[in-house]
Amino acid sequence: MALPPLLETPRLLLRLISHDDFDFFYHLQSDPETMRYIRPPETDRAVVKERIDMLMKYAGEHPGLGGMVAFSKETGAPVANAVLRHVEYQPDNDLELGYVIAPAFRGMGLATEIARSIAEYAFKRFGVPRVVAVTDPENLPSQRVLLKCGFRLKGHRAIYGSECLEFELVDLLIG
């Protein structure tokens, strides 16, 4: 791993995304099944590179936030992409977490492990009273992950160019 880990879970190390992650990130971004609930798949390598550039720039401007890649501690293989960012990348907005698990690693509880660790990190590092997440209304697996992590459905929200469900996790010690 090129950069030091930002987060560690029992099975994973998460670090901020870098250009070293292009092949893995491109694989996720270009896969129709993986992107089904997020946006149309992107097969233009230049556009995917621009997304990595944007995520790296955002992380540079907002230390501790940004796009991440999760690696298996056991094998060192990348297994997921994740993010902790301000909603719509606007610094006055709530912090939002997200995750995309590579197809070969779905159904192993990694999304739950990632979501829990990112939410805990957000509360401890930034002292925010809540963390939000949005899903496509049809993305039932992701909704189950969020509910399992203690998020509650807040309602519908038009965001990122589509109608989504917004979930919220409140830090009981703060909020």
Contact map, one row per residue, 1 for C-alpha under 8 A:
1111000000000000000000000000000000000000000000000000000000000000000000000000000000000000000000000000000000000000000000000000000000000000000000000000000000000000000000000000000
1111000000000000010100000000000000000000000000000000000000000000000000000000000000000000000000000000000000000000000000000000000000000000000000000000000000000000000000000000000
1111100000000011010000000000000000000000000000000000000000000000000000000000000000000000000000000000000000000000000000000000000000000000000000000000000000000000000000000000000
1111110000000010000000000000000000000000000000000000000000000000000000000000000000000000000000000000000000000000000000000000000000000000000000000000000000000000000000000000000
0011111100001111000000000000000000000000000000000000000000000000000000000000000000000000000000000000000000000000000000000000000000000000000000000000000000000000000000000000000
0001111100001111000000000000000000000000000000000000000000000001000000000000000000000000000000000000000000000000000000000000000000000000000000000000000000000000000000000000000
0000111110001110000000000000000000000000000000000000000000000000000000000000000000000000000000000000000000000000000011001000000000000000000000000000000000000000000000000000000
0000111111111100000000000000000000000000000000000000000000000000000000000000000000000000000000000000000000000000000010000000000000000000000000000000000000000000000000000000000
0000001111111000000000000000000000000000000000000000000000000000000000000000000000000000000000000000000000000000110010000000000000000000000000000000000000000000000000000000000
0000000111110000000000000000000000000000000000000000000000000000000000000000000000000000000000000000000000000000000000000000000000000000000000000000000000000000000000000000000
0000000111111000000000000000000000000000000000000000000000000000000000011100000000000000000000000000000000000000000000000000000000000000000000000000000000000000000000000000000
0000000111111100000000000000000000000000000000000000000000000000000001111000000000000000000000000000000000000000000000000000000000000000000000000000000000000000000000000000000
0000111110111110000000000000000000000000000000000000000000000000000001111000000000000000000000000000000000000000000000000000000000000000000000000000000000000000000000000000000
0000111100011111000000000000000000000000000000000000000000000000000111100000000000000000000000000000000000000000000000000000000000000000000000000000000000000000000000000000000
0011111000001111100000000000000000000000000000000000000000000000000111000000000000000000000000000000000000000000000000000000000000000000000000000000000000000000000000000000000
0010110000000111110000000000000000000000000000000000000100100000011110000000000000000000000000000000000000000000000000000000000000000000000000000000000000000000000000000000000
0000000000000011111110000000000000000000000000000001001100000000011110000000000000000000000000000000000000000000000000000000000000000000000000000000000000000000000000000000000
0110000000000001111111000000000000000000000000000001000100000000000000000000000000000000000000000000000000000000000000000000000000000000000000000000000000000000000000000000000
0000000000000000111111000000000000000000000000001001100000000000000000000000000000000000000000000000000000000000000000000000000000000000000000000000000000000000000000000000000
0100000000000000111111100000000000000000000000000000000000000000000000000000000000000000000000000000000000000000000000000000000000000000000000000000000000000000000000000000000
0000000000000000111111111000000000000000000000000000000000000000000010000000000000000000000000000000000000000000000000000000000000000000000000000000000000000000000000000000000
0000000000000000011111111100000000000000000000011001000000000000000000000000000000000000000000000000000000000000000000000000000000000000000000000000000000000000000000000000000
0000000000000000000111111110000000000000000000000000000000000000000000000000000000000000000000000000000000000000000000000000000000000000000000000000000000000000000000000000000
0000000000000000000011111111000000000000000000000000000000000000000000000000010000000000000000000000000000000000000000000000000000000000000000000000000000000000000000000000000
0000000000000000000011111111100000000000000000010000000000000000000000000000000010000000000000000000000000000000000000000000000000000000000000000000000000000000000000000000000
0000000000000000000001111111110000000000011010010000000000000000000000000000000000000000000000000000000000000000000000000000000000000000000000000000000000000000000000000000000
0000000000000000000000111111111000000000000000000000000000000000000000000000000000000000000000000000000000000000000000000000000000000000000000000000000000000000000000000000000
0000000000000000000000011111111001100000000000000000000000000000000000000000000000000000000000000001010000000000000000000000000000000000000000000000000000000000000000000000000
0000000000000000000000001111111001100000111000010000000000000000000000000000000000000000000000000000000000000000000000000000000000000000000000000000000000000000000000000000000
0000000000000000000000000111111100100000111000000000000000000000000000000000000000000000000000000000000000000000000000000000000000000000000000000000000000000000000000000000000
0000000000000000000000000011111111100000110000000000000000000000000000000000000000000000000000000000000000000000000000000000000000000000000000000000000000000000000000000000000
0000000000000000000000000000011111110001100000000000000000000000000000000000000000000000000000000000000000000000000000000000000000000000000000000000000000000000000000000000000
0000000000000000000000000000001111110000000000000000000000000000000000000000000000000000000000000000000000000000000000000000000000000000000000000000000000000000000000000000000
0000000000000000000000000001101111111000000000000000000000000000000000000000000000000000000000000001111000000000000000000000000000000000000000000000000000000000000000000000000
0000000000000000000000000001111111111111100000000000000000000000000000000000000000000000000000000000000000000000000000000000000000000000000000000000000000000000000000000000000
0000000000000000000000000000000111111111100000000000000000000000000000000000000000000000000000000000000000000000000000000000000000000000000000000000000000000000000000000000000
0000000000000000000000000000000001111110000000000000000000000000000000000000000000000000000000000000000000000000000000000000000000000011011000000000000000000000000000000000000
0000000000000000000000000000000000111111000000000000000000000000000000000000000000000000000000000000000000000000000000000000000000000001000000000000000000000000000000000000000
0000000000000000000000000000000000111111100000000000000000000000000000000000000000000000000000000000000000000000000000000000000000000000000000000000000000000000000000000000000
0000000000000000000000000000000100110111110000000000000000000000000000000000000000000000000000000000000000000000000000000000000000000000000000000000000000000000000000000000000
0000000000000000000000000000111100110011111000000000000000000000000000000000000000000000000000000000000000000000000000000000000000000000000000000000000000000000000000000000000
0000000000000000000000000100111000000001111110110000000000000000000000000000000000000000000000000000000000000000000000000000000000000000000000000000000000000000000000000000000
0000000000000000000000000100110000000000111110010000000000000000000000000000000000000000000000000000000000000000000000000000000000000000000000000000000000000000000000000000000
0000000000000000000000000000000000000000011111110000000000000000000000000000000000000000000000000000000000000000000000000000000000000000000000000000000000000000000000000000000
0000000000000000000000000100000000000000011111111000000000000000000000000000000000000000000000000000000000000000000000000000000000000000000000000000000000000000000000000000000
0000000000000000000000000000000000000000000111111100000000000000000000000000000000000000000000000000000000000000000000000000000000000000000000000000000000000000000000000000000
0000000000000000000000000000000000000000010111111110000000000000000000000000000000000000000000000000000000000000000000000000000000000000000000000000000000000000000000000000000
0000000000000000000001001100100000000000011111111111000000000000000000000000000000000000000000000000000000000000000000000000000000000000000000000000000000000000000000000000000
0000000000000000001001000000000000000000000011111111100000000000000000000000000000000000000000000000000000000000000000000000000000000000000000000000000000000000000000000000000
0000000000000000000000000000000000000000000001111111110000000000000000000000000000000000000000000000000000000000000000000000000000000000000000000000000000000000000000000000000
0000000000000000000000000000000000000000000000111111111000000000000000000000000000000000000000000000000000000000000000000000000000000000000000000000000000000000000000000000000
0000000000000000111001000000000000000000000000011111111100000000000000000000000000000000000000000000000000000000000000000000000000000000000000000000000000000000000000000000000
0000000000000000001000000000000000000000000000001111111110000000000000000000000000000000000000000000000000000000000000000000000000000000000000000000000000000000000000000000000
0000000000000000000000000000000000000000000000000111111111000000000000000000000000000000000000000000000000000000000000000000000000000000000000000000000000000000000000000000000
0000000000000000100000000000000000000000000000000011111111100000011000000000000000000000000000000000000000000000000000000000000000000000000000000000000000000000000000000000000
0000000000000001110000000000000000000000000000000001111111110000011000000000000000000000000000000000000000000000000000000000000000000000000000000000000000000000000000000000000
0000000000000000000000000000000000000000000000000000111111111000000000000000000000000000000000000000000000000000000000000000000000000000000000000000000000000000000000000000000
0000000000000000000000000000000000000000000000000000011111111100110000000000000000000000000000000000000000000000000000000000000000000000000000000000000000000000000000000000000
0000000000000001000000000000000000000000000000000000001111111111111000000000000000000000000000000000000000000000000000000000000000000000000000000000000000000000000000000000000
0000000000000000000000000000000000000000000000000000000111111110000000000000000000000000000000000000000000000000000000000000000000000000000000000000000000000000000000000000000
0000000000000000000000000000000000000000000000000000000011111110000000000000000000000000000000000000000000000000000000000000000000000000000000000000000000000000000000000000000
0000000000000000000000000000000000000000000000000000000001111111110000000000000000000000000000000000000000000000000000000000000000000000000000000000000000000000000000000000000
0000000000000000000000000000000000000000000000000000000000111111100000000000000000000000000000000000000000000000000000000000000000000000000000000000000000000000000000000000000
0000010000000000000000000000000000000000000000000000000000100111110000000000000000000000000000000000000000000000000000000000000000000000000000000000000000000000000000000000000
0000000000000000000000000000000000000000000000000000000001100111111000000000000000111000000000000000000000000000000000000000000000000000000000000000000000000000000000000000000
0000000000000001100000000000000000000000000000000000001101100101111100000000000000111000000000000000000000000000000000000000000000000000000000000000000000000000000000000000000
0000000000000001100000000000000000000000000000000000001100100000111110000000000011111000000000000000000000000000000000000000000000000000000000000000000000000000000000000000000
0000000000000111100000000000000000000000000000000000000000000000011111000000000011100000000000000000000000000000000000000000000000000000000000000000000000000000000000000000000
0000000000000111100010000000000000000000000000000000000000000000001111100000011111000000000000000000000000000000000000000000000000000000000000000000000000000000000000000000000
0000000000011110000000000000000000000000000000000000000000000000000111110000011111000000000000000000000000000000000000000000000000000000000000000000000000000000000000000000000
0000000000011100000000000000000000000000000000000000000000000000000011111011111100000000000000000000000000000000000000000000000000000000000000000000000000000000000000000000000
0000000000111000000000000000000000000000000000000000000000000000000001111111111000000000000000000000000000000000000000000000000000000000000000000000000000000000000000000000000
0000000000111000000000000000000000000000000000000000000000000000000000111111000000000000000000000000000000000000000000000000000000000000000000000000000000000000000000000000000
0000000000100000000000000000000000000000000000000000000000000000000000011111000000000000000000000000000000000000000000000000000000000000000000000000000000000000000000000000000
0000000000000000000000000000000000000000000000000000000000000000000000111111100000000000000000000000000000000000000000000000000000000000000000000000000000000000000000000000000
0000000000000000000000000000000000000000000000000000000000000000000000111111110000000000000000000000000000000000000000000000000000000000000000000000000000000000000000000000000
0000000000000000000000000000000000000000000000000000000000000000000000110011111000000000000000000000000000000000000000000000000000000000000000000000000000000000000000000000000
0000000000000000000000010000000000000000000000000000000000000000000011110001111100000000000000000000000000000000000000000000000000000000000000000000000000000000000000000000000
0000000000000000000000000000000000000000000000000000000000000000000011110000111110000000000000000000110110000000000000000000000000000000000000000000000000000000000000000000000
0000000000000000000000000000000000000000000000000000000000000000000011100000011111000000000000000011110000000000000000000000000000000000000000000000000000000000000000000000000
0000000000000000000000001000000000000000000000000000000000000000001111000000001111100000000000000011110000000000000000000000000000000000000000000000000000000000000000000000000
0000000000000000000000000000000000000000000000000000000000000000001111000000000111110000000000001111000000000000010000000000000000000000000000000000000000000000000000000000000
0000000000000000000000000000000000000000000000000000000000000000111100000000000011111000000000011110000000000000000000000000000000000000000000000000000000000000000000000000000
0000000000000000000000000000000000000000000000000000000000000000111000000000000001111100000000111100000000000000000001000100000000000000000000000000000000000000000000000000000
0000000000000000000000000000000000000000000000000000000000000000111000000000000000111110100000111000000000000000000000000000000000000000000000000000000000000000000000000000000
0000000000000000000000000000000000000000000000000000000000000000000000000000000000011111111111110000000000000000000000000000000000000000000000000000000000000000000000000000000
0000000000000000000000000000000000000000000000000000000000000000000000000000000000001111111011110000000000000000000000000000000000000000000000000000000000000000000000000000000
0000000000000000000000000000000000000000000000000000000000000000000000000000000000000111110010000000000000000000000000000000000000000000000000000000000000000011000000000000000
0000000000000000000000000000000000000000000000000000000000000000000000000000000000001111111010000000000000000000000000000000000000000000000000000000000000000000000000000000000
0000000000000000000000000000000000000000000000000000000000000000000000000000000000000111111110000000000000000000000000000000000000000000000000000000000000000000000000000000000
0000000000000000000000000000000000000000000000000000000000000000000000000000000000000110111110000000000000000000000000000000000000000000000000000000000000000000000000000000000
0000000000000000000000000000000000000000000000000000000000000000000000000000000000000100011111000000000000000000000000000000000000000000000000000000000000000000000000000000000
0000000000000000000000000000000000000000000000000000000000000000000000000000000000000111111111100000000000000000000000000000000000000000000000000000000000000000000000000000000
0000000000000000000000000000000000000000000000000000000000000000000000000000000000000110000111110000000000000000000000000000000001110000000000000000000000000000000000000000000
0000000000000000000000000000000000000000000000000000000000000000000000000000000000011110000011111000000000000000000000000100000101110000000000000000000000000000000000000000000
0000000000000000000000000000000000000000000000000000000000000000000000000000000000111110000001111100000000000000000000000000000000111100000000000000000000000000000000000000000
0000000000000000000000000000000000000000000000000000000000000000000000000000000001111000000000111110000000000000001001100000000000111000000000000000000000000000000000000000000
0000000000000000000000000000000000000000000000000000000000000000000000000000000001110000000000011111000000000000001000000000000000001100000000000000000000000000000000000000000
0000000000000000000000000000000000000000000000000000000000000000000000000000000111100000000000001111100000000010011000000000000000000000000000000000000000000000000000000000000
0000000000000000000000000001000001000000000000000000000000000000000000000000000111000000000000000111110000000010000000000000000000000000000000000000000000000000000000000000000
0000000000000000000000000000000001000000000000000000000000000000000000000000001110000000000000000011111011000110000000000000000000000000000000000000000000000000000000000000000
0000000000000000000000000001000001000000000000000000000000000000000000000000001110000000000000000001111111000000000000000000000000000000000000000000000000000000000000000000000
0000000000000000000000000000000001000000000000000000000000000000000000000000000000000000000000000000111111000000000000000000000000000000000000000000000000000000000000000000000
0000000000000000000000000000000000000000000000000000000000000000000000000000001000000000000000000000011111000000000000000000000000000000000000000000000000000000000000000000000
0000000000000000000000000000000000000000000000000000000000000000000000000000001000000000000000000000111111110100000000000000000000000000000000000000000000000000000000000000000
0000000000000000000000000000000000000000000000000000000000000000000000000000000000000000000000000000111111111100000000000000000000000000000000000000000000000000000000000000000
0000000000000000000000000000000000000000000000000000000000000000000000000000000000000000000000000000000011111100000000000000000000000000000000000000000000000000000000000000000
0000000000000000000000000000000000000000000000000000000000000000000000000000000000000000000000000000000011111100000000000000000000000000000000000000000000000000000000000000000
0000000000000000000000000000000000000000000000000000000000000000000000000000000000000000000000000000000001111111100000000000000000000000000000000000000000000000000000000000000
0000000000000000000000000000000000000000000000000000000000000000000000000000000000000000000000000000100011111111110000000000000000000000000000000000000000000000000000000000000
0000000000000000000000000000000000000000000000000000000000000000000000000000000000000000000000000011100000001111111000000000000000000000000000001000000000000000000000000000000
0000000000000000000000000000000000000000000000000000000000000000000000000000000000000000000000000000000000001111111100000000000000000000000000001101100000000000000000000000000
0000000010000000000000000000000000000000000000000000000000000000000000000000000000000000000000000000000000001111111110000000000000000000000000000000000000000000000000000000000
0000000010000000000000000000000000000000000000000000000000000000000000000000000001000000000000000010000000000111111111000000000000000000000000000000000000000000000000000000000
0000000000000000000000000000000000000000000000000000000000000000000000000000000000000000000000001110000000000011111111100000000000000000000000001100100000000000000000000000000
0000000000000000000000000000000000000000000000000000000000000000000000000000000000000000000000000000000000000001111111110000000000000000000000000000100000000000000000000000000
0000001110000000000000000000000000000000000000000000000000000000000000000000000000000000000000000000000000000000111111111000000000000000000000000000000000000000000000000000000
0000001000000000000000000000000000000000000000000000000000000000000000000000000000010000000000001000000000000000011111111100000000000000000000000000000000000000000000000000000
0000000000000000000000000000000000000000000000000000000000000000000000000000000000000000000000001000000000000000001111111110000000100000000000000000000000000000000000001000000
0000000000000000000000000000000000000000000000000000000000000000000000000000000000000000000000000000000000000000000111111111000000000000000000000000000000000000000000000000000
0000001000000000000000000000000000000000000000000000000000000000000000000000000000000000000000000000000000000000000011111111110000000000000000000000000000000000000000000000000
0000000000000000000000000000000000000000000000000000000000000000000000000000000000010000000000100000000000000000000001111111111100100000000000000000000000000000000000000000000
0000000000000000000000000000000000000000000000000000000000000000000000000000000000000000000000000000000000000000000000111111111111100000000000000000000000000000000000000010000
0000000000000000000000000000000000000000000000000000000000000000000000000000000000000000000000000000000000000000000000011111111000000000000000000000000000000000000000000000000
0000000000000000000000000000000000000000000000000000000000000000000000000000000000000000000000000000000000000000000000001111111000000000000000000000000000000000000000000000000
0000000000000000000000000000000000000000000000000000000000000000000000000000000000000000000000000000000000000000000000001111111100000000000000000000000000000000000000000000000
0000000000000000000000000000000000000000000000000000000000000000000000000000000000000000000000000000000000000000000000000111111110000000000000000000000000000000000000000000010
0000000000000000000000000000000000000000000000000000000000000000000000000000000000000000000000100000000000000000000000000110011111100000000000000000000000000000000000000010010
0000000000000000000000000000000000000000000000000000000000000000000000000000000000000000000000000000000000000000000000000010001111100000000000000000000000000000000000000111011
0000000000000000000000000000000000000000000000000000000000000000000000000000000000000000000001100000000000000000000000000010000111110000000000000000000000000000000000011110001
0000000000000000000000000000000000000000000000000000000000000000000000000000000000000000000001111000000000000000000000100110000111111000000000000000000000000000000000011100000
0000000000000000000000000000000000000000000000000000000000000000000000000000000000000000000001111000000000000000000000000000000001111100000000000000000000000000000001111000000
0000000000000000000000000000000000000000000000000000000000000000000000000000000000000000000000011100000000000000000000000000000000111110000000000100000000000000000001110000000
0000000000000000000000000000000000000000000000000000000000000000000000000000000000000000000000010100000000000000000000000000000000011111000000000000000000000000000111100000000
0000000000000000000000000000000000001000000000000000000000000000000000000000000000000000000000000000000000000000000000000000000000001111111001100000000000000000000111000000000
0000000000000000000000000000000000001100000000000000000000000000000000000000000000000000000000000000000000000000000000000000000000000111111000000000000000000000001110000000000
0000000000000000000000000000000000000000000000000000000000000000000000000000000000000000000000000000000000000000000000000000000000000011111100000000000000000000001110000000000
0000000000000000000000000000000000001000000000000000000000000000000000000000000000000000000000000000000000000000000000000000000000000011111100000000000000000000000000000000000
0000000000000000000000000000000000001000000000000000000000000000000000000000000000000000000000000000000000000000000000000000000000000011111111100000000000000000000000000000000
0000000000000000000000000000000000000000000000000000000000000000000000000000000000000000000000000000000000000000000000000000000000000000111111110000000000000000000000000000000
0000000000000000000000000000000000000000000000000000000000000000000000000000000000000000000000000000000000000000000000000000000000000000001111111000000000000000000000000000000
0000000000000000000000000000000000000000000000000000000000000000000000000000000000000000000000000000000000000000000000000000000000000010001111111100000000000000000000000000000
0000000000000000000000000000000000000000000000000000000000000000000000000000000000000000000000000000000000000000000000000000000000000010001111111110000000000000000000000000000
0000000000000000000000000000000000000000000000000000000000000000000000000000000000000000000000000000000000000000000000000000000000000000000111111111000000000000000000000000000
0000000000000000000000000000000000000000000000000000000000000000000000000000000000000000000000000000000000000011001000000000000000000000000011111111100000000000000000000000000
0000000000000000000000000000000000000000000000000000000000000000000000000000000000000000000000000000000000000001001000000000000000001000000001111111111100000000000000100000000
0000000000000000000000000000000000000000000000000000000000000000000000000000000000000000000000000000000000000000000000000000000000000000000000111111111100000000000000000000000
0000000000000000000000000000000000000000000000000000000000000000000000000000000000000000000000000000000000000001000000000000000000000000000000011111111000000000000000000000000
0000000000000000000000000000000000000000000000000000000000000000000000000000000000000000000000000000000000000001001100000000000000000000000000001111111000000000000000000000000
0000000000000000000000000000000000000000000000000000000000000000000000000000000000000000000000000000000000000000000000000000000000000000000000000111111100000000000000001000000
0000000000000000000000000000000000000000000000000000000000000000000000000000000000000000000000000000000000000000000000000000000000000000000000000111111110000000000000111100000
0000000000000000000000000000000000000000000000000000000000000000000000000000000000000000000000000000000000000000000000000000000000000000000000000110011111000000000000111000000
0000000000000000000000000000000000000000000000000000000000000000000000000000000000000000000000000000000000000000000000000000000000000000000000000000001111100000000011110000000
0000000000000000000000000000000000000000000000000000000000000000000000000000000000000000000000000000000000000000000000000000000000000000000000000000000111110000000011110000000
0000000000000000000000000000000000000000000000000000000000000000000000000000000000000000000000000000000000000000000000000000000000000000000000000000000011111000000011100000000
0000000000000000000000000000000000000000000000000000000000000000000000000000000000000000000000000000000000000000000000000000000000000000000000000000000001111100001111000000000
0000000000000000000000000000000000000000000000000000000000000000000000000000000000000000000000000000000000000000000000000000000000000000000000000000000000111110001111000000000
0000000000000000000000000000000000000000000000000000000000000000000000000000000000000000000000000000000000000000000000000000000000000000000000000000000000011111111100000000000
0000000000000000000000000000000000000000000000000000000000000000000000000000000000000001000000000000000000000000000000000000000000000000000000000000000000001111111100000000000
0000000000000000000000000000000000000000000000000000000000000000000000000000000000000001000000000000000000000000000000000000000000000000000000000000000000000111110000000000000
0000000000000000000000000000000000000000000000000000000000000000000000000000000000000000000000000000000000000000000000000000000000000000000000000000000000000111111000000000000
0000000000000000000000000000000000000000000000000000000000000000000000000000000000000000000000000000000000000000000000000000000000000000000000000000000000000111111100000000000
0000000000000000000000000000000000000000000000000000000000000000000000000000000000000000000000000000000000000000000000000000000000000001100000000000000000011110111110000000000
0000000000000000000000000000000000000000000000000000000000000000000000000000000000000000000000000000000000000000000000000000000000000111100000000000000000011110011111000000000
0000000000000000000000000000000000000000000000000000000000000000000000000000000000000000000000000000000000000000000000000000000000000111100000000000000011111000001111100000000
0000000000000000000000000000000000000000000000000000000000000000000000000000000000000000000000000000000000000000000000000000000000011110000000000000000011111000000111110000000
0000000000000000000000000000000000000000000000000000000000000000000000000000000000000000000000000000000000000000000000000000000000011100000000000100001111100000000011111000000
0000000000000000000000000000000000000000000000000000000000000000000000000000000000000000000000000000000000000000000000000000000001111000000000000000001111000000000001111100000
0000000000000000000000000000000000000000000000000000000000000000000000000000000000000000000000000000000000000000000000100000000001110000000000000000011100000000000000111110000
0000000000000000000000000000000000000000000000000000000000000000000000000000000000000000000000000000000000000000000000000000000011100000000000000000001000000000000000011111011
0000000000000000000000000000000000000000000000000000000000000000000000000000000000000000000000000000000000000000000000000010000111000000000000000000000000000000000000001111111
0000000000000000000000000000000000000000000000000000000000000000000000000000000000000000000000000000000000000000000000000000000010000000000000000000000000000000000000000111111
0000000000000000000000000000000000000000000000000000000000000000000000000000000000000000000000000000000000000000000000000000000000000000000000000000000000000000000000000011111
0000000000000000000000000000000000000000000000000000000000000000000000000000000000000000000000000000000000000000000000000000001110000000000000000000000000000000000000000111111
0000000000000000000000000000000000000000000000000000000000000000000000000000000000000000000000000000000000000000000000000000000011000000000000000000000000000000000000000111111
